[in-house]
Amino acid sequence: MIYAKDHKTSMMFDPWWYLGPKRQKLLKESWPGLFREFILNELPVEKVGNYFKDDFGRPTKELYCALGVTVLQQMQDLSDKETIRQLAFNTEWHYALDITEDTDEAKYMSLKTLWNFRKKVIDTELDREIFNEGTGKLAKAFKVDTDKQRIDSVHIRSNMKRLGRINIFARSIHGFLVNLNRHHREAFEALPEGYKEKYLTDKAVGCFSMVKPTESEKTLKALSADLYELVEWFKGDDKITSMSTYKLLKRVLQEQCVITETGCDSPVEVSVKTTKEVPSASLQNPSDPDASYDGHKGQGYQVQVMETYSRAEENGEAKNLNLITYVKVEPAHESDTNALMPAIQFAIERGLEPKEILADSLYGSDNNKEAAKAEGIEVVSPTMGQTKGEGLSMSDFEKTETGAVSKCPERHIPLKTKIKGSKHIAVFDMSHCNCCLRAEICPAKKGKRHYYLRYDEKQLRLAVRREYETTDEFKDRYRYRAGVEATMSSYDRLTGVKRLRVRGLPAVRFCATLKALGVNILRAAAFRGKEIREKEAAESGLSVVSRIVLGFRGFLKADLRHMHQILSYHPVNNKCALQMAA
């Protein structure tokens, strides 16, 4: 049966009276109060409730509590056992989840229940909806300015061991044979004994991690031969080829090996690819097939993160609340070039679209910049690539507003300019160019009668961008991109996102997304706490001033009464004296 409390209706009597006003104030001003006020009621319990029935079975765990626990676990980077203890004994958790009953049914959750609810959230991708609704509520409540945003990616690792190529081969074969023995006993028994002795003994897989470097090539060749034989042995059996471990065998063979038909006694020859030939999207560990490889950061995943930012000096006001508005988990080999437009489209759909985005050069490709411009968004980023050597480039030529070249670096005016579609041509006098000392490094090339500078719209746009990047205005705008590095640091420091306890893209996405929501909750709580303290300080200062003013006025009134008494004994000129005293 579905059990969900109504957390919107306030209770007649305060259930937290026993904490006292000071402890209640601490709870309200920190993250428990913010979670209870803005996040708890936004949890999509109706979608989790679809797994249960209203009139059948025992009551479920209170649904708001169950979903809230999954968020708080990721926010505080807790293990499953630590999560159960926090729910059972932590008053901050009880306040945040609005648990007012002091019973095991309200404050205790078994590990199995925690696992089941987490699996339901992962399978239905509710983590994304929880993040979207929670972030949207915070943005609306705190009037977050989304006009200025910045984007970057951070590398994270799942709970998998870093394996070399030998161990990838050996563990893939070992996993397949174990599952074959478990589900298809007859097929397993039909295999030669050599496979069982080599891959299924107690120390079989561990032996491959102790191979000497001089013997690694020989070992890889033997492993690749065994891998090919197993793939070929069972390729006609549909039941076995549908096994996930067999698919991993086939994937490793395709990614790591080259199969050559020899035409001799042995029909094929299996050779191992060089490391440079292996794609970065190749299998890194059979325990986590979704992980891939990044040449700079290694094995794992990456998270695309976009957040709002504010300039502290604008209008002389303090910084506004900054929130993470977009999170997406990808395999590590994905390029940042393809991440910008999905982030922009997502922000537009959620009503959090920016007017300006700061990003690295990979995000700011010419195609991305033009696509963002079509949406009314300006991408501020350095231009990719550099000019070759010390040669001249399009940036060194003076241009008109229409993009036509008006002068060369030597201050010579072109004889004429042409535009053919997206192509531009500037024609220069041969007598000037022949005598030019920089003719060899100039992009204008010699023709039959003149020197010609040919360029297209893209080259023109890149030249204009490079010119703009040398200005103080660009440097002042772009310096705020560095702030996203602090966000990545707090993302890891507060939530432990760079080293997760799970494997697989769905589970990694679940953790990274809810941890980003956790960062937003902690930021909003700190921001609100600061606002409350400033307001209290202002009110306190005003009350002190008020007391001083009132006391001074009281003193003046008493002094005037005393003067009236004195003047009453001096009837001469007392009217003038009273006027002067007033």
C-alpha positions in Angstrom: 0.0 0.0 0.0 1.1 3.5 -0.8 2.0 5.7 2.2 2.8 9.3 1.7 2.3 12.1 4.3 1.0 15.6 3.6 4.0 17.8 4.3 2.4 21.1 3.1 -0.2 21.4 5.9 1.3 22.7 9.1 0.5 21.0 12.4 -1.6 22.6 15.2 1.2 22.0 17.8 4.9 22.4 17.1 6.4 18.9 17.1 9.9 20.4 17.6 9.1 22.3 20.8 11.5 20.2 22.8 14.5 21.5 20.9 14.1 25.0 22.2 14.2 28.2 20.2 18.0 28.4 19.7 18.3 24.9 18.3 15.2 25.3 16.2 16.7 28.5 14.8 19.9 26.7 13.8 17.9 24.0 12.0 15.7 26.6 10.1 18.7 28.7 9.0 20.9 25.8 7.8 20.4 23.1 5.1 17.7 21.0 7.0 15.3 24.0 7.0 16.0 24.8 3.4 15.6 21.1 2.3 12.3 20.8 4.2 10.9 24.1 2.8 12.0 23.9 -0.9 13.0 20.4 -1.8 10.9 17.9 0.2 7.6 18.7 -1.4 9.1 18.8 -4.9 10.1 15.1 -4.8 8.2 13.1 -7.5 6.6 10.5 -5.2 3.7 9.9 -7.6 6.1 8.3 -10.1 7.6 6.0 -7.5 4.1 5.2 -6.3 3.4 3.6 -9.7 5.4 0.6 -8.5 2.9 0.0 -5.7 -0.9 -0.4 -5.2 -3.2 1.6 -3.1 -5.2 -1.3 -1.8 -2.8 -4.2 -1.7 0.2 -5.2 0.4 1.8 -3.8 3.5 2.4 0.0 3.7 5.4 1.3 2.0 8.1 3.4 3.6 6.9 7.0 3.6 7.6 8.0 0.0 8.8 11.5 0.7 11.2 10.2 3.3 12.5 7.4 1.0 13.2 9.7 -1.9 14.7 12.4 0.4 17.1 9.8 1.9 18.5 9.1 -1.6 19.2 12.8 -2.0 20.8 13.3 1.4 23.0 10.2 1.0 24.6 11.6 -2.1 24.8 15.2 -0.7 26.8 14.0 2.3 28.6 11.2 0.5 27.6 8.4 2.8 27.8 4.6 2.5 24.5 2.6 2.8 25.1 1.7 6.4 26.0 5.3 7.4 22.8 6.4 5.7 20.7 4.1 7.8 22.3 5.4 11.0 21.8 9.0 10.0 18.1 8.4 9.3 17.8 6.6 12.7 19.5 9.0 15.0 20.3 12.4 13.3 17.9 15.2 14.3 19.0 17.3 11.3 17.8 14.5 9.0 14.5 14.1 10.9 13.9 17.9 10.6 14.8 18.0 6.9 12.5 15.0 6.1 9.7 16.2 8.5 9.8 13.0 10.6 7.8 13.9 13.7 7.1 10.4 15.0 9.7 8.7 17.3 9.1 5.1 16.0 11.1 2.5 14.1 8.5 2.7 11.2 9.3 6.4 10.8 13.0 6.6 11.5 14.4 3.2 10.4 14.9 1.8 6.9 16.5 -1.5 6.0 19.3 -1.8 3.5 17.1 -3.8 1.1 14.5 -1.0 1.2 17.2 1.6 0.5 18.5 -0.5 -2.4 15.0 -1.0 -3.9 14.1 2.7 -3.9 17.5 3.6 -5.3 17.0 1.1 -8.1 13.6 2.5 -8.9 15.0 6.0 -9.1 17.9 4.9 -11.4 15.7 2.8 -13.7 13.2 5.6 -14.2 15.8 8.3 -14.4 14.0 10.2 -11.6 17.3 11.6 -10.5 17.2 14.1 -13.4 13.7 15.1 -12.5 14.6 15.6 -8.9 17.5 17.8 -9.9 15.5 19.8 -12.3 12.5 20.4 -10.0 14.7 21.1 -7.0 17.0 23.5 -8.8 14.1 25.3 -10.5 12.4 25.8 -7.1 15.6 27.3 -5.6 16.2 29.5 -8.7 12.7 30.9 -8.4 12.7 31.3 -4.6 16.1 33.1 -4.6 15.5 35.0 -7.9 18.7 33.7 -9.4 19.9 35.6 -12.4 20.6 33.1 -15.2 21.8 35.7 -17.8 25.5 34.9 -17.1 26.6 31.2 -17.0 29.7 29.2 -17.5 30.4 25.6 -18.4 33.1 23.0 -17.9 33.6 19.3 -17.4 35.1 17.3 -14.6 36.6 13.8 -14.7 35.2 11.2 -12.3 35.9 7.5 -11.6 33.5 4.7 -10.8 34.3 1.9 -8.4 36.5 -0.1 -10.7 40.1 -1.2 -10.8 42.5 0.3 -13.3 43.5 -2.6 -15.6 46.1 -3.0 -18.2 45.5 -4.7 -21.5 46.6 -8.2 -20.3 44.1 -8.1 -17.4 41.3 -6.8 -19.6 41.7 -9.9 -21.8 42.1 -12.3 -18.8 39.2 -11.0 -16.8 36.9 -10.9 -19.8 37.6 -14.6 -20.5 37.3 -15.5 -16.8 33.9 -13.8 -16.5 32.6 -15.5 -19.5 33.7 -18.9 -18.4 32.2 -18.4 -14.9 28.8 -17.5 -16.4 29.0 -20.3 -19.0 29.6 -22.8 -16.2 26.6 -21.3 -14.2 24.0 -21.1 -17.0 25.2 -23.5 -19.7 26.8 -26.4 -17.9 26.9 -28.8 -20.9 28.6 -26.3 -23.2 31.1 -25.5 -20.5 32.0 -29.2 -20.0 32.6 -29.5 -23.7 35.5 -27.0 -23.6 39.1 -28.2 -23.5 40.6 -28.6 -20.0 43.2 -26.0 -20.8 40.7 -23.1 -20.4 39.6 -24.3 -17.0 43.1 -24.6 -15.6 44.3 -21.4 -17.1 41.4 -19.1 -16.2 39.3 -20.7 -13.4 41.7 -21.8 -10.7 42.0 -19.9 -7.5 45.1 -17.9 -8.6 44.5 -18.0 -12.3 43.6 -14.3 -13.0 46.0 -13.0 -10.4 48.9 -14.6 -12.3 48.4 -12.3 -15.3 49.1 -9.2 -13.1 52.6 -10.5 -12.4 53.7 -10.9 -16.0 57.2 -9.4 -16.7 57.4 -6.5 -19.2 59.6 -8.6 -21.5 56.9 -11.3 -21.7 53.9 -9.0 -22.1 53.8 -9.2 -25.9 53.9 -13.0 -25.8 51.2 -13.2 -23.1 48.9 -10.8 -25.1 49.3 -12.9 -28.2 48.3 -16.1 -26.3 45.3 -14.4 -24.7 44.1 -13.0 -28.0 44.3 -16.5 -29.5 42.2 -17.9 -26.7 39.7 -15.0 -27.0 39.2 -15.6 -30.7 38.7 -19.4 -30.2 36.0 -18.8 -27.6 34.2 -16.3 -29.8 34.3 -18.6 -32.7 33.4 -21.7 -30.7 30.0 -20.4 -29.6 29.1 -17.9 -32.4 26.3 -20.2 -33.7 24.6 -20.6 -30.3 22.0 -17.9 -29.9 21.5 -18.5 -26.2 25.2 -18.1 -25.5 25.8 -15.2 -27.8 23.0 -13.3 -26.0 25.0 -13.4 -22.8 26.5 -10.1 -21.7 29.9 -11.7 -21.0 30.0 -13.1 -24.5 29.3 -9.7 -25.9 32.2 -8.3 -23.9 34.5 -11.0 -25.4 33.4 -10.0 -28.9 33.9 -6.3 -28.1 37.4 -6.9 -26.7 38.3 -8.9 -29.8 37.1 -6.1 -32.1 38.8 -3.3 -30.2 42.1 -4.9 -29.3 42.8 -7.4 -32.1 43.3 -7.6 -35.9 42.1 -10.8 -37.6 43.9 -11.5 -40.9 43.0 -14.4 -43.3 46.2 -16.2 -44.2 44.9 -18.8 -46.7 47.3 -21.4 -45.3 46.7 -24.3 -42.9 45.5 -21.9 -40.2 42.5 -20.0 -41.7 43.2 -16.7 -39.8 45.9 -15.0 -37.8 45.1 -13.0 -34.7 47.4 -10.1 -33.8 47.2 -7.5 -31.1 46.8 -3.8 -32.1 49.3 -1.3 -30.9 48.2 1.0 -28.1 47.7 3.9 -30.5 45.4 1.9 -32.6 43.0 1.0 -29.8 40.1 3.5 -29.6 39.6 5.6 -26.5 36.0 4.2 -26.3 37.3 0.7 -25.8 36.5 -1.5 -22.8 38.5 -0.4 -19.7 37.2 -3.0 -17.2 34.7 -5.8 -17.7 33.0 -4.8 -14.4 32.1 -1.4 -15.9 31.6 -1.6 -19.6 30.3 2.0 -19.9 33.6 3.6 -18.8 36.0 4.8 -21.4 39.4 6.5 -21.6 40.5 10.1 -21.8 44.1 10.8 -23.0 44.7 13.5 -20.4 42.7 12.2 -17.4 42.6 8.5 -17.7 39.8 5.9 -17.3 36.3 6.7 -16.1 33.5 9.3 -16.9 33.1 13.0 -17.2 30.4 15.3 -16.0 29.4 18.4 -17.9 28.5 21.1 -15.5 26.9 24.5 -16.2 26.3 27.1 -13.5 25.3 30.7 -13.1 27.8 33.4 -11.9 27.7 37.0 -11.0 30.1 39.9 -11.0 30.7 41.1 -7.5 31.4 44.7 -8.5 28.2 45.1 -10.5 26.0 48.0 -9.0 28.2 47.8 -5.8 26.1 44.8 -4.6 27.2 41.5 -3.1 27.2 38.4 -5.2 23.9 36.7 -6.0 23.2 33.0 -5.4 25.0 30.8 -8.0 23.4 27.5 -8.9 24.4 24.5 -11.0 21.7 24.6 -13.8 22.8 21.6 -16.0 24.5 18.3 -15.3 25.2 15.5 -17.8 27.3 12.4 -17.3 29.2 11.0 -20.3 31.9 8.4 -21.0 35.4 10.0 -20.6 36.2 9.9 -24.3 33.4 12.3 -25.3 34.6 15.7 -26.6 33.6 18.9 -24.9 32.8 20.3 -28.4 29.6 18.4 -28.5 28.4 19.4 -25.0 27.5 23.1 -25.4 24.4 23.0 -27.5 22.6 20.2 -25.5 23.3 22.3 -22.4 21.8 25.4 -24.0 18.7 23.5 -25.3 18.2 22.1 -21.8 18.5 25.5 -20.2 16.0 27.0 -22.7 13.5 24.2 -22.0 13.7 24.7 -18.3 13.4 28.5 -18.5 17.0 29.0 -17.3 18.5 30.2 -20.6 21.6 32.4 -20.4 22.5 35.4 -22.5 26.2 34.9 -22.1 28.2 31.7 -21.6 31.9 31.5 -20.6 33.7 28.4 -21.8 37.0 26.8 -22.8 38.1 26.9 -26.5 36.7 23.4 -27.2 33.2 24.6 -26.4 33.7 27.8 -28.4 34.2 26.3 -31.8 32.9 28.4 -34.7 30.0 26.1 -35.3 29.0 26.2 -31.6 29.3 29.9 -31.5 27.1 30.4 -34.5 24.5 27.9 -33.3 24.3 29.6 -29.9 24.1 33.0 -31.6 21.0 31.8 -33.5 19.4 31.2 -30.0 20.3 34.7 -28.9 23.2 33.5 -26.7 26.8 34.8 -26.8 29.6 32.3 -26.2 32.7 34.0 -24.8 35.7 31.7 -25.2 39.2 31.7 -26.7 39.6 30.8 -30.4 40.9 27.3 -31.1 44.2 26.9 -32.8 47.1 29.2 -33.3 48.6 30.9 -36.3 51.5 29.0 -37.8 55.0 30.2 -36.8 55.6 34.0 -37.1 53.5 34.4 -40.2 50.9 37.0 -40.8 47.2 36.1 -40.5 43.8 37.6 -41.2 43.9 39.3 -37.9 46.8 41.5 -39.1 44.7 43.0 -41.9 42.4 46.0 -41.3 38.8 45.2 -42.3 35.6 47.2 -42.8 32.3 46.5 -41.0 31.2 44.3 -44.0 34.3 42.1 -43.7 36.2 43.5 -46.7 39.9 44.1 -46.3 40.7 47.8 -46.2 44.5 47.7 -45.6 47.3 45.2 -45.4 49.8 45.1 -42.4 52.1 47.4 -44.5 49.2 49.9 -44.8 48.7 49.3 -48.5 45.1 49.6 -49.8 43.8 46.8 -52.0 43.1 47.6 -55.7 39.7 46.1 -55.3 37.7 43.6 -53.3 35.2 40.9 -54.4 32.6 38.8 -52.7 31.5 35.5 -54.3 29.0 33.8 -52.1 30.8 33.2 -48.8 34.2 33.8 -50.4 36.1 37.1 -50.2 38.9 38.2 -52.4 41.2 41.2 -51.9 43.5 42.2 -54.8 46.8 44.0 -54.1 49.2 45.7 -56.4 52.1 43.5 -57.5 54.6 46.3 -57.3 53.9 46.8 -53.6 53.9 43.1 -52.7 57.1 42.3 -54.7 59.0 44.8 -52.6 57.4 43.8 -49.3 59.8 42.3 -46.7 57.1 40.2 -45.3 55.8 38.8 -48.6 57.0 35.2 -47.7 54.9 35.1 -44.5 51.9 36.9 -45.9 48.7 35.0 -46.7 48.2 37.0 -49.9 49.5 34.8 -52.7 51.0 35.8 -56.1 48.9 35.5 -59.2 49.4 36.3 -62.9 48.8 40.1 -62.5 48.3 40.8 -58.8 48.6 39.3 -55.4 45.3 37.8 -54.1 44.1 37.3 -50.5 41.3 34.7 -50.4 39.3 34.0 -47.3 35.8 32.8 -46.3 33.3 33.8 -43.7 34.6 31.4 -41.1 38.1 32.7 -41.5 36.8 36.2 -41.2 34.9 35.4 -38.0 37.9 33.7 -36.4 40.1 36.7 -37.3 37.7 39.1 -35.7 37.6 36.9 -32.6 41.4 36.8 -32.3 41.5 40.5 -32.6 38.9 40.9 -29.8 40.7 38.5 -27.5 43.6 40.9 -27.3 41.4 43.6 -25.8 41.0 44.4 -22.1 37.3 44.0 -22.5 37.6 40.4 -23.4 40.1 39.7 -20.6 37.8 41.3 -18.1 34.8 39.3 -19.2 36.6 36.0 -19.6 38.4 36.1 -16.2 35.2 34.9 -14.5 35.5 31.6 -16.2 38.1 30.6 -13.7 35.4 30.5 -11.0 34.0 27.3 -12.4 37.2 25.5 -11.1 36.2 26.4 -7.6 32.8 24.9 -8.3 34.4 21.7 -9.4 36.5 21.6 -6.3 33.6 22.1 -4.0 31.6 19.5 -6.0 34.2 17.0 -5.1 35.1 18.2 -1.7 31.6 18.4 -0.4 30.1 15.4 -2.1 33.0 13.1 -3.2 31.9 13.0 -6.8 35.4 12.2 -8.3 35.5 8.7 -6.6 32.1 7.0 -6.6 31.0 3.8 -4.9 29.1 2.5 -8.0 29.7 1.2 -11.5 27.9 1.7 -14.8 26.6 4.8 -16.5 23.0 4.7 -15.0 24.3 4.5 -11.4 27.1 7.0 -12.0 24.6 9.4 -13.6 22.3 9.0 -10.5 25.1 9.8 -8.1 26.6 12.7 -10.0 23.2 14.4 -10.6 22.0 14.2 -7.0 25.4 15.3 -5.8 25.0 18.4 -8.0 21.6 19.1 -6.4 23.3 18.7 -3.0 25.8 21.4 -3.9 22.9 23.7 -4.8 21.2 23.0 -1.5 24.3 23.7 0.5 25.0 26.9 -1.5 21.4 28.1 -1.1 21.5 27.3 2.7 24.7 29.3 3.1 23.3 32.2 1.1 20.1 32.3 3.0 22.0 32.1 6.3 24.1 35.0 5.3 21.0 37.1 4.4 19.3 36.3 7.7 22.5 37.3 9.7 22.8 40.5 7.7 19.1 41.3 8.3 19.4 40.6 12.0 22.6 42.7 12.3 20.8 45.6 10.5 17.8 45.3 12.8 20.0 45.1 15.8 22.0 48.2 14.8 18.8 50.1 14.1 17.3 49.1 17.5 20.5 50.5 19.2 20.2 53.7 17.3 16.5 53.9 18.2 17.2 53.5 21.8 19.9 56.2 21.7 17.5 58.6 19.9 14.6 57.9 22.3 16.9 58.3 25.3 18.2 61.6 23.9 14.6 62.9 23.3 13.7 61.9 26.8 16.6 63.8 28.2 15.6 66.9 26.2 12.0 66.8 27.4 13.2 66.5 31.0 15.6 69.4 30.5 12.8 71.6 29.1 10.5 70.8 32.0 13.3 71.8 34.4 13.7 75.1 32.4 10.0 75.8 32.7 10.2 75.4 36.5 13.1 77.9 36.7 11.5 80.5 34.4 8.3 80.4 36.5 10.2 82.3 39.2 11.3 85.0 36.7 8.2 86.5 35.1 10.3 89.1 33.3 11.1 88.1 29.7 10.1 84.4 30.5 8.1 84.3 27.2 11.3 85.1 25.2 13.3 82.6 27.2 10.8 79.9 26.5 10.8 80.6 22.8 14.6 80.4 22.8 14.5 77.1 24.8 12.0 75.6 22.4 
